Structures are given as C-alpha cells and as structure tokens.
Amino acid sequence: MQEKKNQTQQDKYTVCLAINDKSYQAEGDTIEEALLQLEPENYKTAGVFTIMLGDKKREQYFNIHKTRSLFEKKMFRDFMIKILLIPK
C-alpha cells in the first residue's frame, strides 16, 4: 500500500515559483496543470521556476518578459513546457 502511494507521488509534477520574497507551489499530473494552479499575486517581475518529478529537479530563471508571457500567452506556455519537461 505504501509503495503505491509513493509511486503516485512520484508521478506528479511539483512546480515552485519564487518571485521577490514570496514562493508559490502547486502539483499536477502534467507541468501545464501545475502551472495553471499557481496563482502569483504579481508575476510581472523575474522569477525562478523549480520543477520536480520524484527525485529529478530542474531550475530555470525567467526574466520579466518570460514570466509574464508564461501566464498570459498559451502559445508561449506550450513552448516553454517542452523546454521544462522532465521525462517520466
């Protein structure tokens, strides 16, 4: 039973966004699902995204333009998801 729970936990993406002095975190079955659950108050500044899947971790710095575009433009979000993707 415990193995199944750990396996399910490892199949979920965890996305953390650090902007200024605040940190936001969300989980989802896909990166896009997790990103859409993030609700930063002010995303019009640079940020650091940390994407985790099990024990794999990827960190990416986004400047002001990329951070804003990630939340406002679906086409840009789809493009960046391909770059941020961690294979299962």
C-alpha angles and dihedrals in degrees: 000000000000091000091055091051092049091047091052091048091053092052092062125086118230116202122192124187121195114196121172104317097334131089128203126193135188139167131214145154089252133029091245092053091051093046092052090053091058110097108185115183094219117019095163093101136067117288144182118232120202116192119192132186113177106308094341117100135184126185124196131180115218123195121222095273095049094045092052093044092050090063100034105039121056094196092054090045091053090050094048092047089062089054095045095044117126110201115239 
